[in-house]
Amino acid sequence: MPKENGNTLRYAIHKGGVNIPDALEKAIARKVDKVEERLKRYHPDAADLEIRLERQEKLNSFDCAIQLRAFRETLHSRKSSPELRVAVDKSFDALMKELDHYRVRINKSLQS
């Protein structure tokens, strides 16, 4: 179910049978906005973000996997936690770090 958050970055949430509270959906939309803000110089309309949520019954935890396809790169993050909100927060934090490293590489290549 692709969504548009009022901006140009397309994203999809695959719930995997997980019930997502409205407050968490709004928090995810804000985090997607932050990703888009970091991509602003690099044409965020050329990127797709996929968020997969799963419940691991045996481990009593939630998984949040995020995949960002931008240009020729694909950035991944995957985190687990007993609480869904914490798994989402940690996964977006890891994605932001990956995105920062990507932006540094792009900027260096443009200067060469």
MMTF fields as JSON, N, C-alpha, C and O atoms, coordinates in Angstrom:
{
  "mmtfVersion": "1.0.0",
  "mmtfProducer": "UNKNOWN",
  "numBonds": 447,
  "numAtoms": 448,
  "numGroups": 112,
  "numChains": 1,
  "numModels": 1,
  "chainsPerModel": [1],
  "groupsPerChain": [112],
  "chainIdList": ["A"],
  "bondAtomList": [4, 2, 8, 6, 12, 10, 16, 14, 20, 18, 24, 22, 28, 26, 32, 30, 36, 34, 40, 38, 44, 42, 48, 46, 52, 50, 56, 54, 60, 58, 64, 62, 68, 66, 72, 70, 76, 74, 80, 78, 84, 82, 88, 86, 92, 90, 96, 94, 100, 98, 104, 102, 108, 106, 112, 110, 116, 114, 120, 118, 124, 122, 128, 126, 132, 130, 136, 134, 140, 138, 144, 142, 148, 146, 152, 150, 156, 154, 160, 158, 164, 162, 168, 166, 172, 170, 176, 174, 180, 178, 184, 182, 188, 186, 192, 190, 196, 194, 200, 198, 204, 202, 208, 206, 212, 210, 216, 214, 220, 218, 224, 222, 228, 226, 232, 230, 236, 234, 240, 238, 244, 242, 248, 246, 252, 250, 256, 254, 260, 258, 264, 262, 268, 266, 272, 270, 276, 274, 280, 278, 284, 282, 288, 286, 292, 290, 296, 294, 300, 298, 304, 302, 308, 306, 312, 310, 316, 314, 320, 318, 324, 322, 328, 326, 332, 330, 336, 334, 340, 338, 344, 342, 348, 346, 352, 350, 356, 354, 360, 358, 364, 362, 368, 366, 372, 370, 376, 374, 380, 378, 384, 382, 388, 386, 392, 390, 396, 394, 400, 398, 404, 402, 408, 406, 412, 410, 416, 414, 420, 418, 424, 422, 428, 426, 432, 430, 436, 434, 440, 438, 444, 442],
  "bondOrderList": [1, 1, 1, 1, 1, 1, 1, 1, 1, 1, 1, 1, 1, 1, 1, 1, 1, 1, 1, 1, 1, 1, 1, 1, 1, 1, 1, 1, 1, 1, 1, 1, 1, 1, 1, 1, 1, 1, 1, 1, 1, 1, 1, 1, 1, 1, 1, 1, 1, 1, 1, 1, 1, 1, 1, 1, 1, 1, 1, 1, 1, 1, 1, 1, 1, 1, 1, 1, 1, 1, 1, 1, 1, 1, 1, 1, 1, 1, 1, 1, 1, 1, 1, 1, 1, 1, 1, 1, 1, 1, 1, 1, 1, 1, 1, 1, 1, 1, 1, 1, 1, 1, 1, 1, 1, 1, 1, 1, 1, 1, 1],
  "groupList": [{"groupName": "MET", "atomNameList": ["N", "CA", "C", "O"], "elementList": ["N", "C", "C", "O"], "formalChargeList": [0, 0, 0, 0], "bondAtomList": [1, 0, 2, 1, 3, 2], "bondOrderList": [1, 1, 2], "singleLetterCode": "M", "chemCompType": "L-PEPTIDE LINKING"}, {"groupName": "PRO", "atomNameList": ["N", "CA", "C", "O"], "elementList": ["N", "C", "C", "O"], "formalChargeList": [0, 0, 0, 0], "bondAtomList": [1, 0, 2, 1, 3, 2], "bondOrderList": [1, 1, 2], "singleLetterCode": "P", "chemCompType": "L-PEPTIDE LINKING"}, {"groupName": "LYS", "atomNameList": ["N", "CA", "C", "O"], "elementList": ["N", "C", "C", "O"], "formalChargeList": [0, 0, 0, 0], "bondAtomList": [1, 0, 2, 1, 3, 2], "bondOrderList": [1, 1, 2], "singleLetterCode": "K", "chemCompType": "L-PEPTIDE LINKING"}, {"groupName": "GLU", "atomNameList": ["N", "CA", "C", "O"], "elementList": ["N", "C", "C", "O"], "formalChargeList": [0, 0, 0, 0], "bondAtomList": [1, 0, 2, 1, 3, 2], "bondOrderList": [1, 1, 2], "singleLetterCode": "E", "chemCompType": "L-PEPTIDE LINKING"}, {"groupName": "ASN", "atomNameList": ["N", "CA", "C", "O"], "elementList": ["N", "C", "C", "O"], "formalChargeList": [0, 0, 0, 0], "bondAtomList": [1, 0, 2, 1, 3, 2], "bondOrderList": [1, 1, 2], "singleLetterCode": "N", "chemCompType": "L-PEPTIDE LINKING"}, {"groupName": "GLY", "atomNameList": ["N", "CA", "C", "O"], "elementList": ["N", "C", "C", "O"], "formalChargeList": [0, 0, 0, 0], "bondAtomList": [1, 0, 2, 1, 3, 2], "bondOrderList": [1, 1, 2], "singleLetterCode": "G", "chemCompType": "PEPTIDE LINKING"}, {"groupName": "THR", "atomNameList": ["N", "CA", "C", "O"], "elementList": ["N", "C", "C", "O"], "formalChargeList": [0, 0, 0, 0], "bondAtomList": [1, 0, 2, 1, 3, 2], "bondOrderList": [1, 1, 2], "singleLetterCode": "T", "chemCompType": "L-PEPTIDE LINKING"}, {"groupName": "LEU", "atomNameList": ["N", "CA", "C", "O"], "elementList": ["N", "C", "C", "O"], "formalChargeList": [0, 0, 0, 0], "bondAtomList": [1, 0, 2, 1, 3, 2], "bondOrderList": [1, 1, 2], "singleLetterCode": "L", "chemCompType": "L-PEPTIDE LINKING"}, {"groupName": "ARG", "atomNameList": ["N", "CA", "C", "O"], "elementList": ["N", "C", "C", "O"], "formalChargeList": [0, 0, 0, 0], "bondAtomList": [1, 0, 2, 1, 3, 2], "bondOrderList": [1, 1, 2], "singleLetterCode": "R", "chemCompType": "L-PEPTIDE LINKING"}, {"groupName": "TYR", "atomNameList": ["N", "CA", "C", "O"], "elementList": ["N", "C", "C", "O"], "formalChargeList": [0, 0, 0, 0], "bondAtomList": [1, 0, 2, 1, 3, 2], "bondOrderList": [1, 1, 2], "singleLetterCode": "Y", "chemCompType": "L-PEPTIDE LINKING"}, {"groupName": "ALA", "atomNameList": ["N", "CA", "C", "O"], "elementList": ["N", "C", "C", "O"], "formalChargeList": [0, 0, 0, 0], "bondAtomList": [1, 0, 2, 1, 3, 2], "bondOrderList": [1, 1, 2], "singleLetterCode": "A", "chemCompType": "L-PEPTIDE LINKING"}, {"groupName": "ILE", "atomNameList": ["N", "CA", "C", "O"], "elementList": ["N", "C", "C", "O"], "formalChargeList": [0, 0, 0, 0], "bondAtomList": [1, 0, 2, 1, 3, 2], "bondOrderList": [1, 1, 2], "singleLetterCode": "I", "chemCompType": "L-PEPTIDE LINKING"}, {"groupName": "HIS", "atomNameList": ["N", "CA", "C", "O"], "elementList": ["N", "C", "C", "O"], "formalChargeList": [0, 0, 0, 0], "bondAtomList": [1, 0, 2, 1, 3, 2], "bondOrderList": [1, 1, 2], "singleLetterCode": "H", "chemCompType": "L-PEPTIDE LINKING"}, {"groupName": "VAL", "atomNameList": ["N", "CA", "C", "O"], "elementList": ["N", "C", "C", "O"], "formalChargeList": [0, 0, 0, 0], "bondAtomList": [1, 0, 2, 1, 3, 2], "bondOrderList": [1, 1, 2], "singleLetterCode": "V", "chemCompType": "L-PEPTIDE LINKING"}, {"groupName": "ASP", "atomNameList": ["N", "CA", "C", "O"], "elementList": ["N", "C", "C", "O"], "formalChargeList": [0, 0, 0, 0], "bondAtomList": [1, 0, 2, 1, 3, 2], "bondOrderList": [1, 1, 2], "singleLetterCode": "D", "chemCompType": "L-PEPTIDE LINKING"}, {"groupName": "GLN", "atomNameList": ["N", "CA", "C", "O"], "elementList": ["N", "C", "C", "O"], "formalChargeList": [0, 0, 0, 0], "bondAtomList": [1, 0, 2, 1, 3, 2], "bondOrderList": [1, 1, 2], "singleLetterCode": "Q", "chemCompType": "L-PEPTIDE LINKING"}, {"groupName": "SER", "atomNameList": ["N", "CA", "C", "O"], "elementList": ["N", "C", "C", "O"], "formalChargeList": [0, 0, 0, 0], "bondAtomList": [1, 0, 2, 1, 3, 2], "bondOrderList": [1, 1, 2], "singleLetterCode": "S", "chemCompType": "L-PEPTIDE LINKING"}, {"groupName": "PHE", "atomNameList": ["N", "CA", "C", "O"], "elementList": ["N", "C", "C", "O"], "formalChargeList": [0, 0, 0, 0], "bondAtomList": [1, 0, 2, 1, 3, 2], "bondOrderList": [1, 1, 2], "singleLetterCode": "F", "chemCompType": "L-PEPTIDE LINKING"}, {"groupName": "CYS", "atomNameList": ["N", "CA", "C", "O"], "elementList": ["N", "C", "C", "O"], "formalChargeList": [0, 0, 0, 0], "bondAtomList": [1, 0, 2, 1, 3, 2], "bondOrderList": [1, 1, 2], "singleLetterCode": "C", "chemCompType": "L-PEPTIDE LINKING"}],
  "groupTypeList": [0, 1, 2, 3, 4, 5, 4, 6, 7, 8, 9, 10, 11, 12, 2, 5, 5, 13, 4, 11, 1, 14, 10, 7, 3, 2, 10, 11, 10, 8, 2, 13, 14, 2, 13, 3, 3, 8, 7, 2, 8, 9, 12, 1, 14, 10, 10, 14, 7, 3, 11, 8, 7, 3, 8, 15, 3, 2, 7, 4, 16, 17, 14, 18, 10, 11, 15, 7, 8, 10, 17, 8, 3, 6, 7, 12, 16, 8, 2, 16, 16, 1, 3, 7, 8, 13, 10, 13, 14, 2, 16, 17, 14, 10, 7, 0, 2, 3, 7, 14, 12, 9, 8, 13, 8, 11, 4, 2, 16, 7, 15, 16],
  "groupIdList": [1, 2, 3, 4, 5, 6, 7, 8, 9, 10, 11, 12, 13, 14, 15, 16, 17, 18, 19, 20, 21, 22, 23, 24, 25, 26, 27, 28, 29, 30, 31, 32, 33, 34, 35, 36, 37, 38, 39, 40, 41, 42, 43, 44, 45, 46, 47, 48, 49, 50, 51, 52, 53, 54, 55, 56, 57, 58, 59, 60, 61, 62, 63, 64, 65, 66, 67, 68, 69, 70, 71, 72, 73, 74, 75, 76, 77, 78, 79, 80, 81, 82, 83, 84, 85, 86, 87, 88, 89, 90, 91, 92, 93, 94, 95, 96, 97, 98, 99, 100, 101, 102, 103, 104, 105, 106, 107, 108, 109, 110, 111, 112],
  "secStructList": [7, 3, 3, 3, 7, 1, 1, 1, 7, 3, 3, 3, 3, 3, 7, 6, 6, 7, 7, 7, 7, 2, 2, 2, 2, 2, 2, 2, 2, 2, 2, 2, 2, 2, 2, 2, 2, 2, 2, 4, 4, 4, 7, 4, 4, 4, 3, 3, 3, 3, 3, 3, 3, 3, 3, 3, 6, 6, 6, 6, 3, 3, 3, 3, 3, 3, 3, 3, 3, 3, 6, 6, 3, 3, 3, 3, 3, 3, 3, 3, 3, 1, 1, 2, 2, 2, 2, 2, 2, 2, 2, 2, 2, 2, 2, 2, 2, 2, 2, 2, 2, 2, 2, 2, 2, 2, 2, 2, 2, 2, 2, 7],
  "xCoordList": [0.824, 0.0, 0.878, 1.156, 1.317, 2.145, 1.393, 0.19, 2.132, 1.537, 2.335, 3.524, 1.67, 2.326, 2.11, 0.981, 3.172, 3.076, 2.937, 3.389, 2.321, 2.166, 3.385, 3.375, 4.419, 5.651, 5.913, 4.975, 7.169, 7.463, 8.004, 8.01, 8.451, 8.996, 7.851, 6.972, 7.875, 6.868, 7.305, 8.484, 6.347, 6.685, 5.53, 4.369, 5.882, 4.89, 5.177, 6.33, 4.105, 4.223, 3.594, 2.417, 4.386, 3.894, 3.748, 4.743, 2.529, 2.256, 2.499, 2.684, 2.508, 2.776, 1.888, 2.344, 0.632, -0.292, -0.157, -0.822, 0.688, 0.901, -0.1, -0.261, -0.76, -1.682, -0.872, -0.181, -0.959, -0.197, -1.134, -2.085, -0.874, -1.702, -1.568, -0.547, -2.615, -2.591, -1.402, -0.785, -1.077, 0.044, 1.356, 2.201, 1.524, 2.746, 2.753, 3.804, 1.603, 1.545, 1.938, 2.641, 1.481, 1.846, 3.332, 3.976, 3.884, 5.323, 6.129, 7.157, 5.671, 6.356, 6.317, 7.32, 5.178, 5.069, 6.049, 6.655, 6.208, 7.174, 8.6, 9.416, 8.904, 10.241, 10.507, 11.622, 9.487, 9.623, 9.906, 10.714, 9.245, 9.508, 10.97, 11.579, 11.529, 12.937, 13.866, 14.87, 13.533, 14.336, 14.269, 15.284, 13.066, 12.911, 13.702, 14.307, 13.699, 14.448, 15.939, 16.597, 16.456, 17.874, 18.151, 19.287, 17.136, 17.3, 16.982, 17.107, 16.574, 16.067, 16.999, 16.54, 18.295, 19.255, 19.395, 19.883, 18.961, 19.204, 17.926, 17.857, 16.933, 15.679, 14.957, 15.032, 14.261, 13.56, 12.486, 12.071, 12.026, 11.026, 11.624, 10.89, 12.956, 13.626, 13.867, 14.577, 13.286, 13.515, 12.212, 11.131, 12.344, 11.228, 11.644, 12.771, 10.738, 11.004, 10.011, 8.805, 10.522, 9.674, 9.906, 11.044, 8.826, 8.898, 8.152, 6.976, 8.844, 8.235, 8.224, 9.26, 7.044, 6.888, 6.461, 5.6, 7.067, 6.729, 6.749, 7.499, 5.928, 5.914, 6.609, 6.221, 7.629, 8.34, 7.806, 8.282, 6.82, 6.14, 7.108, 7.069, 7.972, 8.886, 9.862, 10.248, 10.253, 11.213, 10.531, 11.192, 9.206, 8.431, 8.984, 9.246, 9.154, 9.678, 9.067, 8.4, 9.319, 8.893, 10.134, 11.16, 10.036, 11.089, 10.591, 9.427, 11.484, 11.209, 12.361, 13.5, 12.066, 13.075, 12.708, 11.564, 13.692, 13.463, 14.432, 15.615, 13.91, 14.731, 14.475, 13.335, 15.545, 15.461, 16.204, 17.412, 15.454, 16.058, 16.174, 15.172, 17.402, 17.641, 18.732, 19.845, 18.419, 19.357, 19.787, 18.946, 21.081, 21.574, 21.881, 22.369, 21.609, 21.912, 20.652, 19.552, 20.829, 19.762, 20.326, 21.319, 19.688, 20.121, 19.155, 17.942, 19.704, 18.898, 19.117, 20.202, 18.085, 18.237, 17.194, 16.094, 17.556, 16.636, 16.961, 18.098, 15.956, 16.127, 14.965, 13.867, 15.219, 14.207, 14.124, 15.095, 12.949, 12.732, 11.432, 10.545, 11.324, 10.06, 8.898, 7.737, 9.199, 8.167, 8.237, 9.317, 7.09, 7.03, 7.613, 8.401, 7.236, 7.711, 9.231, 9.858, 9.827, 11.287, 11.959, 12.986, 11.39, 11.953, 11.917, 12.881, 10.801, 10.676, 11.686, 12.373, 11.783, 12.724, 14.164, 14.905, 14.558, 15.937, 16.225, 17.321, 15.265, 15.46, 15.609, 16.465, 14.785, 14.926, 16.238, 16.867, 16.665, 17.958, 19.099, 19.999, 19.058, 20.094, 20.048, 21.092, 18.846, 18.724, 19.305, 19.967, 19.062, 19.602, 21.134, 21.758, 21.736, 23.2, 23.677, 24.635, 23.005, 23.36, 23.207, 24.048, 22.147, 21.89, 22.96, 23.387, 23.392, 24.47, 25.765, 26.458, 26.096, 27.297, 27.165, 28.128, 25.982, 25.718, 25.909, 26.536, 25.366, 25.48, 26.944, 27.348, 27.731, 29.16, 29.857, 30.655, 29.551, 30.156, 29.772, 30.619, 28.505, 28.036, 28.742, 29.215, 28.815, 29.443, 30.921, 31.433, 31.614, 33.033, 33.185, 34.097, 32.31, 32.42, 32.127, 32.693, 31.25, 30.952, 32.116, 32.285, 32.919, 34.056, 35.249, 36.132, 35.291, 36.436, 36.411, 37.298],
  "yCoordList": [-1.172, 0.0, 1.249, 1.794, 1.711, 2.911, 4.122, 4.276, 4.969, 6.182, 7.38, 7.282, 8.487, 9.764, 10.582, 10.715, 11.122, 11.853, 13.353, 14.154, 13.734, 15.15, 15.699, 16.839, 14.914, 15.33, 14.39, 13.836, 14.207, 13.434, 12.04, 11.204, 11.754, 10.429, 9.426, 9.591, 8.396, 7.343, 6.321, 5.979, 5.836, 4.788, 3.824, 4.155, 2.626, 1.579, 0.921, 0.689, 0.626, -0.084, -1.458, -1.569, -2.504, -3.881, -4.319, -4.529, -4.452, -4.637, -6.054, -6.243, -7.031, -8.393, -8.871, -9.602, -8.469, -8.879, -8.102, -8.426, -7.086, -6.267, -5.117, -4.429, -4.912, -3.794, -2.541, -2.507, -1.524, -0.294, 0.778, 1.16, 1.275, 2.358, 3.629, 3.848, 4.456, 5.707, 6.581, 7.194, 6.641, 7.473, 7.008, 7.829, 5.698, 5.176, 5.446, 5.753, 5.337, 5.66, 7.114, 7.418, 8.011, 9.426, 9.62, 10.422, 8.892, 8.985, 8.483, 9.066, 7.406, 6.889, 7.927, 8.135, 8.582, 9.619, 10.764, 11.297, 11.144, 12.204, 11.751, 12.539, 10.495, 9.974, 9.908, 10.177, 9.55, 9.539, 10.96, 11.155, 11.945, 13.344, 13.71, 14.435, 13.211, 13.491, 12.851, 13.445, 11.642, 10.986, 11.818, 12.054, 12.257, 13.071, 14.37, 14.809, 14.976, 16.221, 16.007, 16.858, 14.866, 14.576, 14.262, 14.39, 13.859, 13.556, 14.743, 14.643, 15.862, 16.993, 17.399, 17.655, 17.459, 17.838, 16.777, 17.054, 15.554, 14.421, 13.903, 12.728, 14.735, 14.378, 13.239, 12.093, 13.533, 12.487, 11.776, 10.674, 12.398, 11.731, 10.541, 9.737, 10.422, 9.291, 8.15, 7.194, 8.247, 7.256, 6.582, 7.162, 5.355, 4.584, 4.035, 3.572, 4.086, 3.6, 2.492, 2.657, 1.367, 0.226, -0.121, -0.314, -0.2, -0.492, -1.806, -1.932, -2.777, -4.087, -4.311, -4.241, -4.579, -4.848, -6.299, -6.797, -6.973, -8.367, -8.612, -7.975, -9.529, -9.96, -11.309, -12.239, -11.426, -12.679, -13.321, -13.032, -14.189, -14.792, -15.552, -15.393, -16.369, -17.193, -16.347, -16.72, -15.229, -14.352, -13.256, -12.488, -13.185, -12.135, -10.743, -9.93, -10.49, -9.191, -8.802, -9.596, -7.567, -7.021, -6.723, -6.3, -6.944, -6.58, -5.427, -5.382, -4.504, -3.422, -3.393, -3.115, -3.679, -3.641, -2.523, -2.41, -1.709, -0.576, -0.691, -0.983, -0.455, -0.47, 0.827, 1.155, 1.554, 2.801, 2.612, 2.377, 2.718, 2.649, 4.067, 4.745, 4.501, 5.85, 5.764, 5.318, 6.181, 6.134, 4.693, 3.819, 4.442, 3.079, 2.367, 1.237, 2.994, 2.44, 1.92, 2.42, 0.914, 0.434, 0.398, -0.278, 1.124, 1.169, 0.336, 0.381, -0.423, -1.312, -1.022, -0.609, -1.24, -1.278, -2.251, -2.358, -2.953, -3.921, -3.983, -4.25, -3.736, -3.771, -4.506, -4.557, -5.078, -5.809, -5.253, -4.72, -5.387, -4.95, -5.576, -5.903, -5.741, -6.231, -5.262, -5.67, -3.983, -2.979, -2.512, -2.213, -2.449, -2.072, -0.681, -0.489, 0.287, 1.674, 1.752, 2.478, 1.004, 1.016, 0.397, 0.898, -0.685, -1.307, -0.333, -0.235, 0.387, 1.366, 2.497, 2.879, 3.036, 4.128, 3.708, 4.434, 2.538, 2.066, 1.826, 2.125, 1.294, 1.019, 2.319, 2.412, 3.315, 4.61, 5.288, 5.917, 5.176, 5.747, 5.114, 5.813, 3.791, 3.094, 3.517, 3.685, 3.687, 4.131, 5.53, 5.805, 6.412, 7.778, 7.75, 8.52, 6.872, 6.753, 6.276, 6.815, 5.261, 4.766, 5.873, 6.02, 6.637, 7.719, 8.801, 9.349, 9.11, 10.091, 9.611, 10.393, 8.319, 7.766, 7.829, 8.136, 7.54, 7.591, 9.013, 9.219, 9.982, 11.378, 11.825, 12.556, 11.401, 11.745, 11.156, 11.83, 9.891, 9.253, 9.992, 10.228, 10.356, 11.069, 12.421, 12.783, 13.157, 14.469, 14.376, 15.214, 13.358, 13.174, 12.844, 13.349, 12.004, 11.639, 12.832, 12.939, 13.726, 14.923, 15.914, 16.676, 15.897, 16.809, 16.313, 17.099, 15.033, 14.442, 14.777, 14.359],
  "zCoordList": [0.0, 0.0, 0.0, 1.068, -1.152, -1.224, -0.705, -0.917, -0.025, 0.527, 0.063, -0.238, 0.013, -0.235, 1.024, 1.495, 1.563, 2.818, 2.582, 3.399, 1.48, 1.177, 0.472, 0.009, 0.387, -0.271, -1.441, -2.014, -1.796, -2.99, -2.704, -3.608, -1.505, -1.181, -1.034, -0.187, -1.861, -1.787, -0.75, -0.662, 0.036, 1.0, 1.169, 0.927, 1.591, 1.819, 3.16, 3.524, 3.887, 5.16, 4.972, 4.631, 5.197, 5.159, 6.611, 7.305, 7.058, 8.488, 8.985, 10.188, 8.136, 8.554, 9.69, 10.568, 9.68, 10.731, 12.028, 13.012, 12.047, 13.243, 13.245, 12.237, 14.358, 14.509, 14.857, 15.875, 14.013, 14.221, 14.752, 14.071, 15.978, 16.518, 15.664, 15.012, 15.681, 14.906, 15.274, 14.402, 16.565, 17.01, 16.378, 16.021, 16.242, 15.625, 14.127, 13.564, 13.473, 12.038, 11.794, 10.831, 12.67, 12.549, 12.8, 12.124, 13.767, 14.056, 12.864, 12.52, 12.234, 11.041, 9.93, 9.247, 9.735, 8.699, 8.975, 8.045, 10.252, 10.594, 10.304, 9.826, 10.587, 10.323, 8.821, 8.373, 8.047, 6.592, 6.1, 5.192, 6.694, 6.333, 6.591, 5.804, 7.69, 8.002, 6.983, 6.59, 6.558, 5.515, 4.239, 3.584, 3.895, 2.687, 2.788, 1.81, 3.953, 4.153, 3.874, 3.276, 4.313, 4.078, 2.616, 2.16, 1.887, 0.464, -0.434, -1.655, 0.15, -0.631, -1.773, -2.886, -1.503, -2.547, -3.628, -4.724, -3.311, -4.205, -4.85, -5.209, -5.004, -5.658, -4.937, -5.379, -3.838, -3.095, -3.914, -3.557, -5.019, -5.85, -6.594, -7.17, -6.586, -7.226, -6.23, -6.544, -5.046, -4.0, -3.585, -3.685, -3.121, -2.57, -1.221, -1.051, -0.271, 1.079, 1.396, 1.214, 1.867, 2.214, 3.681, 4.108, 4.443, 5.869, 6.111, 5.77, 6.698, 6.99, 8.491, 9.152, 9.015, 10.437, 10.62, 9.895, 11.592, 11.868, 13.361, 14.101, 13.788, 15.192, 15.256, 14.55, 16.091, 16.301, 17.574, 18.672, 17.421, 18.579, 19.478, 20.698, 18.898, 19.695, 20.497, 21.604, 19.951, 20.627, 21.431, 22.13, 21.329, 22.001, 21.66, 22.546, 20.362, 19.938, 18.589, 17.926, 18.221, 16.933, 16.105, 16.638, 14.802, 13.857, 13.011, 12.615, 12.742, 11.796, 10.811, 11.185, 9.56, 8.504, 7.538, 7.099, 7.221, 6.316, 5.151, 5.328, 3.964, 2.758, 2.002, 1.673, 1.733, 0.973, -0.34, -0.363, -1.434, -2.753, -3.279, -3.505, -3.469, -3.984, -5.042, -4.76, -6.235, -7.352, -7.58, -7.79, -7.542, -7.76, -6.454, -6.47, -5.345, -4.028, -3.355, -3.59, -2.521, -1.656, -0.243, 0.025, 0.646, 2.044, 2.881, 2.674, 3.828, 4.654, 6.128, 6.538, 6.914, 8.37, 8.898, 8.357, 9.958, 10.572, 12.051, 12.44, 12.865, 14.312, 14.948, 14.394, 16.128, 16.888, 18.294, 18.832, 18.874, 20.244, 20.753, 19.964, 22.079, 22.631, 22.403, 22.447, 22.161, 21.914, 20.464, 19.954, 19.807, 18.4, 18.169, 17.243, 18.995, 18.813, 18.895, 18.124, 19.827, 19.987, 18.76, 18.301, 18.227, 17.026, 15.847, 15.088, 15.698, 14.613, 14.804, 13.857, 16.022, 16.292, 16.006, 15.343, 16.505, 16.301, 14.829, 14.356, 14.107, 12.692, 11.897, 11.018, 12.201, 11.514, 11.895, 11.045, 13.153, 13.556, 12.761, 12.295, 12.609, 11.84, 10.368, 9.738, 9.823, 8.437, 8.262, 7.262, 9.225, 9.143, 9.123, 8.393, 9.917, 9.902, 8.537, 7.983, 7.999, 6.663, 5.621, 4.735, 5.732, 4.791, 4.895, 3.878, 6.102, 6.278, 5.623, 4.972, 5.793, 5.149, 3.63, 2.927, 3.139, 1.699, 1.169, 0.13, 1.89, 1.456, 1.435, 0.531, 2.404, 2.428, 1.203, 0.553, 0.892, -0.295, -1.57, -2.432, -1.693, -2.889, -3.003, -4.081, -1.912, -1.945, -2.302, -3.045, -1.778, -2.123, -3.591, -4.246, -4.12, -5.537, -6.441, -7.529, -5.998, -6.793, -6.803, -7.755, -5.728, -5.64, -6.429, -6.772, -6.72, -7.445, -8.904, -9.649]
}
